[in-house]
Amino acid sequence: MSKVCEICGKKPAAGKHITRRGLAKKKGGVGKKITGITIRRFLPNLQRVRAVVGGQIKRMRVCTKCLKAGKVTKA
């Protein structure tokens, strides 16, 4: 199953997790150093919803932003 909202098309976004070590300068250290960068994914908060589409009930994967905005008519 794809992690895409069927209403707005929201899909996973890429980002980075930065690992640092050391003590900050304002705390008396020599500064933080980056020791690793890992690519990560930010996934949309998708929910499976029974919705009315064209007069028929259909099961859809919809993000919570669309649900709160009222873009989906629940069955």
C-alpha positions, -999 to 999 in steps of 0.1 A, spaced: 0 0 0 13 34 -9 15 60 18 -3 87 -2 -35 106 8 -62 100 -18 -76 134 -13 -47 159 -13 -19 137 -25 3 142 5 32 117 6 63 109 26 89 137 27 126 132 31 147 148 58 179 142 78 187 131 114 219 148 125 239 132 153 261 155 173 286 150 201 305 173 224 296 200 249 281 233 236 304 264 238 280 283 260 282 254 285 320 256 286 329 231 259 347 234 226 314 232 206 292 205 191 306 184 163 285 165 137 294 128 137 267 114 114 238 123 91 211 98 84 184 103 58 149 97 73 113 99 61 85 120 75 53 100 69 19 115 66 -7 105 93 -30 84 72 -62 68 84 -83 42 67 -118 57 63 -151 44 48 -161 74 28 -190 83 4 -176 89 -31 -200 94 -60 -229 79 -40 -210 47 -32 -191 37 -1 -154 33 -6 -125 26 17 -98 52 14 -65 62 30 -69 99 40 -46 121 60 -59 136 93 -56 171 79 -82 163 52 -104 147 78 -103 177 101 -110 201 72 -141 181 63 -130 172 28 -143 136 34 -179 126 39 -178 96 63 -201 67 56 
